[in-house]
């Protein structure tokens, strides 16, 4: 039923859509990173099941870095609409990526592409 989609950084599987909430299971390779992007109407949450994500969020032209996951204080971080953000896996990571809001379709602006950094 769920389609696993290959991404530049690993895999994404759309596992649930209820009302205005979409949930994806993401499998991110070590050093995998997503594009730097933002959403205009939807919120974005990353919940790390296992592994470690470094999530950079831009607040009023200042970047703030959050480490979420194993051996960290938090397992999740929320990203509000209009904030540029990106994740980078510090190790192989399994996480939930959750979106909610009024407009879930085509609500993204990208500055670049994701991939996997060379070690």
C-alpha atoms as a printed R data frame, in Angstrom:
    type eleno elety resid chain resno      x      y      z
1   ATOM     1    CA   UNK     A     1  0.000  0.000  0.000
2   ATOM     2    CA   UNK     A     2  2.785  2.467  0.867
3   ATOM     3    CA   UNK     A     3  5.225  3.424 -1.848
4   ATOM     4    CA   UNK     A     4  8.868  3.789 -0.859
5   ATOM     5    CA   UNK     A     5 10.389  6.665 -2.878
6   ATOM     6    CA   UNK     A     6 14.142  6.946 -3.505
7   ATOM     7    CA   UNK     A     7 15.535 10.361 -2.551
8   ATOM     8    CA   UNK     A     8 19.033 11.834 -2.993
9   ATOM     9    CA   UNK     A     9 19.583 11.269  0.754
10  ATOM    10    CA   UNK     A    10 17.810  7.906  1.289
11  ATOM    11    CA   UNK     A    11 14.122  6.882  1.151
12  ATOM    12    CA   UNK     A    12 10.738  8.399  2.000
13  ATOM    13    CA   UNK     A    13  7.511  6.432  2.504
14  ATOM    14    CA   UNK     A    14  4.145  8.211  2.775
15  ATOM    15    CA   UNK     A    15  2.487  6.276  5.607
16  ATOM    16    CA   UNK     A    16 -0.550  8.365  6.557
17  ATOM    17    CA   UNK     A    17 -2.809 11.176  5.356
18  ATOM    18    CA   UNK     A    18 -5.656 12.243  7.613
19  ATOM    19    CA   UNK     A    19 -7.432 15.557  7.084
20  ATOM    20    CA   UNK     A    20 -4.639 18.160  6.879
21  ATOM    21    CA   UNK     A    21 -1.842 15.947  8.251
22  ATOM    22    CA   UNK     A    22  0.687 13.966  6.182
23  ATOM    23    CA   UNK     A    23  3.170 11.558  7.778
24  ATOM    24    CA   UNK     A    24  6.259 10.164  6.048
25  ATOM    25    CA   UNK     A    25  8.737  7.587  7.320
26  ATOM    26    CA   UNK     A    26 12.181  8.769  6.220
27  ATOM    27    CA   UNK     A    27 15.334  6.653  6.087
28  ATOM    28    CA   UNK     A    28 18.333  8.952  5.817
29  ATOM    29    CA   UNK     A    29 21.813  7.646  4.999
30  ATOM    30    CA   UNK     A    30 24.727  8.874  7.124
31  ATOM    31    CA   UNK     A    31 25.716 12.333  5.806
32  ATOM    32    CA   UNK     A    32 22.474 12.522  3.822
33  ATOM    33    CA   UNK     A    33 20.885 15.945  3.677
34  ATOM    34    CA   UNK     A    34 17.753 17.462  2.211
35  ATOM    35    CA   UNK     A    35 17.491 20.615  0.149
36  ATOM    36    CA   UNK     A    36 17.417 23.931  1.966
37  ATOM    37    CA   UNK     A    37 13.757 24.812  1.646
38  ATOM    38    CA   UNK     A    38 10.710 26.410  3.226
39  ATOM    39    CA   UNK     A    39  6.954 26.001  3.231
40  ATOM    40    CA   UNK     A    40  4.539 28.907  3.190
41  ATOM    41    CA   UNK     A    41  1.396 27.438  4.758
42  ATOM    42    CA   UNK     A    42  2.374 24.177  6.412
43  ATOM    43    CA   UNK     A    43  4.237 23.213  9.542
44  ATOM    44    CA   UNK     A    44  6.938 20.539  9.467
45  ATOM    45    CA   UNK     A    45  7.978 18.278 12.338
46  ATOM    46    CA   UNK     A    46 10.866 15.799 12.454
47  ATOM    47    CA   UNK     A    47 10.630 13.015 15.051
48  ATOM    48    CA   UNK     A    48 13.726 10.792 15.213
49  ATOM    49    CA   UNK     A    49 12.968  7.128 15.946
50  ATOM    50    CA   UNK     A    50 16.643  6.174 15.929
51  ATOM    51    CA   UNK     A    51 19.755  7.910 14.717
52  ATOM    52    CA   UNK     A    52 20.725 11.575 14.845
53  ATOM    53    CA   UNK     A    53 19.598 14.531 12.742
54  ATOM    54    CA   UNK     A    54 21.174 17.959 12.697
55  ATOM    55    CA   UNK     A    55 18.403 20.345 11.703
56  ATOM    56    CA   UNK     A    56 19.267 23.903 10.726
57  ATOM    57    CA   UNK     A    57 16.439 26.438 10.866
58  ATOM    58    CA   UNK     A    58 16.793 30.057  9.785
59  ATOM    59    CA   UNK     A    59 15.136 32.545 12.127
60  ATOM    60    CA   UNK     A    60 15.179 36.141 10.813
61  ATOM    61    CA   UNK     A    61 18.445 35.629  8.874
62  ATOM    62    CA   UNK     A    62 20.143 33.747 11.726
63  ATOM    63    CA   UNK     A    63 20.677 29.981 11.554
64  ATOM    64    CA   UNK     A    64 19.996 27.884 14.640
65  ATOM    65    CA   UNK     A    65 21.135 24.248 14.758
66  ATOM    66    CA   UNK     A    66 19.185 21.549 16.612
67  ATOM    67    CA   UNK     A    67 20.523 18.028 17.281
68  ATOM    68    CA   UNK     A    68 17.634 15.608 17.696
69  ATOM    69    CA   UNK     A    69 17.648 11.856 18.239
70  ATOM    70    CA   UNK     A    70 19.626  9.252 20.128
71  ATOM    71    CA   UNK     A    71 21.477 10.512 23.227
72  ATOM    72    CA   UNK     A    72 20.059 14.028 22.768
73  ATOM    73    CA   UNK     A    73 17.730 16.000 25.013
74  ATOM    74    CA   UNK     A    74 15.004 15.952 22.349
75  ATOM    75    CA   UNK     A    75 13.758 13.550 19.697
76  ATOM    76    CA   UNK     A    76 11.737 16.123 17.744
77  ATOM    77    CA   UNK     A    77 11.834 19.616 16.355
78  ATOM    78    CA   UNK     A    78  9.069 21.723 14.795
79  ATOM    79    CA   UNK     A    79  9.581 24.045 11.840
80  ATOM    80    CA   UNK     A    80  7.088 26.872 11.361
81  ATOM    81    CA   UNK     A    81  5.910 28.099  7.953
82  ATOM    82    CA   UNK     A    82  8.262 30.485  6.109
83  ATOM    83    CA   UNK     A    83 11.418 29.339  7.960
84  ATOM    84    CA   UNK     A    84 14.189 28.016  5.690
85  ATOM    85    CA   UNK     A    85 15.406 24.647  6.976
86  ATOM    86    CA   UNK     A    86 17.494 21.580  6.151
87  ATOM    87    CA   UNK     A    87 18.363 18.282  7.841
88  ATOM    88    CA   UNK     A    88 21.684 16.437  7.848
89  ATOM    89    CA   UNK     A    89 22.003 12.879  9.198
90  ATOM    90    CA   UNK     A    90 24.999 12.559 11.509
91  ATOM    91    CA   UNK     A    91 24.473  8.774 11.336
92  ATOM    92    CA   UNK     A    92 22.008  6.484  9.572
93  ATOM    93    CA   UNK     A    93 18.622  7.748 10.786
94  ATOM    94    CA   UNK     A    94 15.011  6.595 10.829
95  ATOM    95    CA   UNK     A    95 12.517  9.407 11.480
96  ATOM    96    CA   UNK     A    96  8.963 10.577 10.983
97  ATOM    97    CA   UNK     A    97  8.460 13.711  8.923
98  ATOM    98    CA   UNK     A    98  5.065 15.189  9.728
99  ATOM    99    CA   UNK     A    99  3.347 18.037  7.874
100 ATOM   100    CA   UNK     A   100  0.182 19.832  8.907
101 ATOM   101    CA   UNK     A   101 -1.640 22.915  7.753
102 ATOM   102    CA   UNK     A   102 -4.217 24.155  5.303
103 ATOM   103    CA   UNK     A   103 -2.307 23.619  2.052
104 ATOM   104    CA   UNK     A   104 -0.193 20.458  1.860
105 ATOM   105    CA   UNK     A   105  0.205 20.344 -1.920
106 ATOM   106    CA   UNK     A   106  3.036 22.135 -3.720
107 ATOM   107    CA   UNK     A   107  3.845 24.254 -0.674
108 ATOM   108    CA   UNK     A   108  7.633 24.315 -1.025
109 ATOM   109    CA   UNK     A   109 10.375 26.615 -2.268
110 ATOM   110    CA   UNK     A   110 13.881 25.129 -2.631
111 ATOM   111    CA   UNK     A   111 17.252 26.898 -2.702
112 ATOM   112    CA   UNK     A   112 19.258 23.792 -3.692
113 ATOM   113    CA   UNK     A   113 19.141 19.993 -3.857
114 ATOM   114    CA   UNK     A   114 19.791 17.367 -1.211
115 ATOM   115    CA   UNK     A   115 22.323 14.549 -1.408
116 ATOM   116    CA   UNK     A   116 24.975 12.734  0.614
117 ATOM   117    CA   UNK     A   117 28.147 14.527  1.730
118 ATOM   118    CA   UNK     A   118 31.511 12.892  1.196
119 ATOM   119    CA   UNK     A   119 33.216 11.925  4.432
